[in-house]
Amino acid sequence: MPLLASGGQPQKDAGLPPSAVQPATAPAETLGFADRASRMTVPVSVDGKGPYAFIVDTGAERSVVSRELADTLGLDAGARARLFDFAGSSTVNTVKVVSLTAGSLSTSAIEAPALSAANLGASGMLGIDALQGHRVIVDFDHNRMTLAPAKRHAKGEIVMRAEARLGQLIVTKAWFEGHPIDVVIDTGSWISVGNKAMLALAKRKPRSLGPITTYSVTGRSFDADYVMINDVRIGDIKFDNFGLSFADAPPFARLGLADKPALILGMSSLKMFRRLEMDFVNREIAFTLPRGPINFHDTCRGVANCKTL
């Protein structure tokens, strides 16, 4: 989910107990990703050690290291930082990281927020401070992610230009019931969330599928109503039976979208595509359509199992 931060050093534009912080099994060069509770994880080396399983979160400003892994590696404490997630703002400790490495990706020294592995669901999280300057390709058919330089897109891909705000790519060529909306692509969140300004565009009250409880990476929770809507268009693609929640979550305000109809598109929606590309250099997003019809009917698998970053 959007994990937006202030404080600490300026940045460039696994639910595991301490004894169970183990290296990822795949070599970093392959960047094959595992599916942990519907979150993508890839092998990342921290200060030359590992690799360890990190979530790939295109909605997060900053990369995160779990407290358990930081203790295991003996990372030094950094400055306190202020974070903004779906549950609001909080001030957290950071740790000093010399480098995060995943394949061709390598960061310079950063101060990474240190959060509980139980709340992260992994040993850490790769945010857009690490992903900027790359083209991120997520292949859902083959469960792998690659990082590559910009190139011409393949035939069959639907390519859309995106705006960049706080480093995040936002699609502006999108509509709900014929009205324009902004869309944030968030690989770190399971559910999709619209703001109240988007809800106000609905011609009729959305069909409720029941309440859900979602949890943030800081361990806090909030309740929301899970609903079904129709007539969502992103580029030339139309979605019906689209499951999401509506809430004026703090990330919308952080991105300047508090009063503008907007949607944070999570993994329950993104995984319906065969492939997703996010080009942080040219500010482009490309989708490859699935083989079958798109149907976003998803009830978040019940209240107890619904968890989002």
C-alpha positions in Angstrom: 0.0 0.0 0.0 1.1 3.6 -0.1 3.7 3.9 2.6 4.6 7.5 2.5 7.4 9.0 4.6 8.9 12.2 5.8 11.9 12.8 8.1 15.2 10.9 8.2 17.7 11.2 5.4 16.4 12.4 2.0 15.8 9.7 -0.5 16.4 9.5 -4.2 13.6 10.5 -6.8 8.3 -11.8 6.3 5.9 -12.7 9.1 8.9 -14.2 10.7 10.2 -14.3 14.3 13.8 -13.2 15.0 15.0 -16.8 14.9 13.4 -17.5 11.5 15.0 -14.7 9.5 16.4 -16.9 6.8 17.9 -16.1 3.3 15.6 -16.4 0.3 16.0 -19.7 -1.5 16.3 -18.3 -5.1 19.4 -16.4 -6.3 18.8 -12.7 -6.7 19.6 -12.7 -10.4 16.4 -14.7 -11.2 14.0 -12.4 -9.4 11.5 -15.2 -9.3 8.8 -14.0 -6.8 6.9 -16.0 -4.2 3.3 -15.3 -3.3 3.1 -14.7 0.4 -0.5 -14.0 1.4 -1.1 -12.6 -2.1 2.0 -10.3 -1.9 4.9 -10.5 -4.3 8.3 -11.1 -2.7 11.7 -11.2 -4.5 15.2 -12.0 -3.2 17.1 -9.0 -2.0 20.6 -8.7 -0.5 21.1 -6.3 2.3 24.6 -4.9 2.7 25.9 -7.9 0.7 24.2 -10.5 2.9 21.2 -12.7 2.0 19.3 -12.6 -0.2 16.1 -12.2 1.9 12.5 -12.1 0.8 11.3 -8.6 0.2 7.8 -7.4 -0.9 7.7 -5.3 -4.1 5.6 -2.3 -3.3 5.1 0.3 -6.1 2.9 2.3 -3.7 5.5 2.9 -1.1 7.9 5.9 -1.1 10.5 4.2 0.9 12.0 0.7 1.2 11.6 -1.0 4.6 13.7 -3.5 6.5 12.1 -5.6 9.2 13.2 -5.1 12.8 14.1 -8.8 13.0 16.4 -8.7 10.0 17.9 -5.4 11.2 18.7 -7.1 14.5 20.1 -10.2 12.8 22.4 -8.0 10.6 23.3 -5.6 13.4 22.2 -2.5 11.4 22.8 0.8 13.1 19.9 3.0 14.1 19.0 6.0 11.9 16.8 9.1 12.5 13.1 8.7 13.4 10.8 9.0 10.4 7.1 9.8 9.9 5.1 7.3 7.9 1.6 7.6 6.3 -0.4 4.5 5.5 -4.0 3.5 5.2 -4.4 3.7 9.0 -2.9 7.2 9.3 0.4 8.6 10.3 3.0 7.3 12.8 6.6 8.0 13.8 8.9 5.0 13.5 12.6 4.1 14.0 14.9 3.7 11.0 18.1 1.7 10.4 21.1 2.6 8.2 21.4 0.4 5.1 24.5 0.7 2.9 22.8 -1.0 -0.1 19.8 -3.1 -1.2 20.6 -5.3 -4.2 18.2 -7.3 -6.4 19.6 -8.4 -9.8 20.7 -5.2 -11.6 19.0 -3.0 -9.0 21.2 -1.5 -6.3 20.5 1.4 -4.0 22.9 3.9 -2.5 23.0 4.3 1.3 19.5 4.9 2.8 17.8 5.1 6.2 15.0 2.5 6.0 12.0 2.4 8.3 12.3 -0.7 10.6 8.9 -2.4 11.0 7.8 -5.7 12.5 8.2 -8.7 10.1 4.8 -10.0 11.4 3.1 -6.9 10.0 5.2 -6.7 6.8 4.7 -10.4 6.0 8.3 -10.6 4.8 11.9 -9.6 5.7 11.5 -6.2 4.1 9.9 -4.2 1.3 11.3 -2.6 -1.9 9.8 0.8 -2.4 10.0 3.3 -5.2 13.2 4.8 -3.8 14.8 1.6 -5.0 12.7 1.1 -8.1 13.1 4.6 -9.6 15.2 4.6 -12.8 14.1 1.2 -13.8 11.4 -0.5 -15.8 9.6 -3.0 -13.6 8.1 -6.0 -15.4 5.8 -8.3 -13.4 5.0 -11.5 -15.2 2.0 -13.1 -13.4 2.0 -16.1 -15.8 5.5 -17.2 -14.8 5.7 -15.7 -11.3 8.8 -13.5 -11.9 9.8 -9.9 -11.9 12.5 -8.4 -13.9 14.2 -4.9 -13.9 15.3 -3.6 -17.3 16.0 -0.4 -19.2 13.2 1.3 -21.1 12.3 -0.1 -24.5 9.5 -0.1 -27.1 6.5 -2.1 -25.9 5.4 -5.3 -27.5 2.3 -5.8 -29.7 -0.8 -6.6 -27.6 0.2 -4.3 -24.7 -2.0 -1.4 -23.6 0.4 1.5 -22.8 -0.7 4.5 -20.8 1.3 7.6 -19.9 1.4 8.4 -16.2 2.0 11.4 -14.0 4.6 11.1 -11.2 3.8 12.4 -7.7 6.2 11.7 -4.9 7.9 9.2 -7.3 4.7 7.2 -7.8 3.1 6.7 -11.2 -0.5 7.8 -11.4 -2.7 6.9 -14.4 -5.0 9.8 -15.4 -6.6 8.2 -18.4 -9.3 6.4 -16.3 -13.0 6.8 -15.7 -15.8 5.6 -13.3 -19.3 5.7 -14.8 -18.0 8.2 -17.4 -16.3 10.5 -15.0 -12.5 10.9 -14.9 -10.6 9.4 -12.0 -6.9 9.0 -11.1 -5.5 5.5 -10.5 -2.5 4.6 -8.4 -0.8 1.2 -9.1 0.0 -0.4 -5.8 1.6 -3.9 -5.8 1.9 -3.8 -2.0 -1.9 -3.8 -1.3 -4.2 -6.8 -1.8 -7.5 -4.9 -2.1 -8.3 -1.9 -4.2 -9.5 1.3 -2.4 -11.4 4.3 -3.8 -11.8 7.6 -2.1 -15.1 9.2 -1.1 -14.8 11.6 -4.1 -14.9 8.6 -6.4 -17.9 7.1 -4.5 -19.8 10.4 -5.0 -19.7 9.7 -8.8 -21.8 6.5 -8.4 -25.3 6.8 -9.9 -26.6 4.3 -7.4 -25.4 2.9 -4.1 -22.8 0.1 -4.7 -23.8 -3.4 -3.8 -22.3 -4.3 -0.4 -20.4 -7.6 0.0 -19.9 -7.1 3.8 -17.5 -5.5 6.2 -13.7 -6.2 6.1 -10.8 -5.4 8.4 -7.5 -4.4 6.8 -4.2 -4.1 8.5 -1.3 -1.7 7.7 2.4 -2.5 7.8 2.6 -0.6 11.2 0.2 -3.1 12.7 -2.9 -0.9 12.9 -6.2 -1.8 11.4 -9.3 -0.1 10.1 -12.8 -1.4 9.1 -14.4 -0.8 5.7 -17.3 -2.0 3.6 -16.4 -4.2 0.7 -18.6 -3.4 -2.3 -19.1 -4.3 -6.0 -19.2 -1.6 -8.7 -19.4 -1.6 -12.5 -18.2 0.6 -15.4 -14.6 1.3 -14.4 -12.4 2.1 -17.4 -8.6 2.3 -17.4 -7.4 3.3 -20.8 -9.4 1.2 -23.3 -10.2 -1.5 -20.8 -13.6 -1.7 -19.1 -14.1 -3.5 -15.8 -17.4 -4.8 -14.4 -18.0 -6.7 -11.1 -15.1 -4.7 -9.6 -14.6 -5.4 -5.9 -13.1 -2.6 -3.7 -13.6 -0.6 -0.6 -14.2 3.1 -0.3 -12.4 5.2 2.3 -10.7 8.6 2.6 -7.4 7.0 3.6 -4.5 9.3 4.4 -2.5 8.3 1.2 -5.0 10.1 -1.0 -4.3 13.4 0.8 -0.6 12.8 0.8 -0.7 12.4 -3.0 -2.9 15.5 -3.4 -6.0 13.4 -4.2 -8.1 14.1 -1.2 -10.8 15.9 -3.1 -10.2 14.4 -6.5 -11.9 11.1 -7.5 -9.1 8.5 -7.2 -8.6 4.7 -7.0 -5.6 2.7 -5.5 -5.4 -0.4 -7.6 -4.3 -3.4 -5.5 -3.1 -6.9 -6.3 -6.6 -8.5 -6.3 -7.2 -6.4 -9.5 -3.7 -6.4 -11.0 -3.4 -10.2 -10.9 -6.1 -10.5 -13.4 -3.6 -9.3 -16.0 -1.0 -11.6 -17.5 1.7 -9.0 -17.2 2.3 -5.5 -15.8 5.1 -3.1 -16.7 5.9 0.2 -14.9 8.5 2.4 -16.6 9.7 4.9 -14.0 12.0 6.5 -16.5 9.5 7.3 -19.3 6.5 7.4 -16.9 4.5 4.7 -18.7 2.4 1.8 -17.5 1.6 -1.2 -19.8 -0.9 -4.0 -19.2 -1.1 -7.3 -21.1 -4.7 -8.5 -21.1 -5.6 -11.9 -19.7 -6.7 -14.8 -21.9 -10.3 -14.8 -20.6 -12.8 -12.1 -19.8 -12.0 -9.8 -16.8 -14.2 -10.3 -13.8 -13.1 -8.7 -10.6 -15.6 -10.5 -8.3 -13.5 -10.9 -5.2 -14.9 -10.9 -1.7 -11.5 -10.6 0.0 -11.9 -14.2 1.1 -13.7 -13.2 4.3 -13.2 -10.7 7.0 -10.7 -12.7 9.0 -8.4 -13.4 6.1 -8.5 -10.0 4.5 -5.2 -8.2 5.0 -3.6 -5.5 3.0 -0.4 -3.5 3.2 
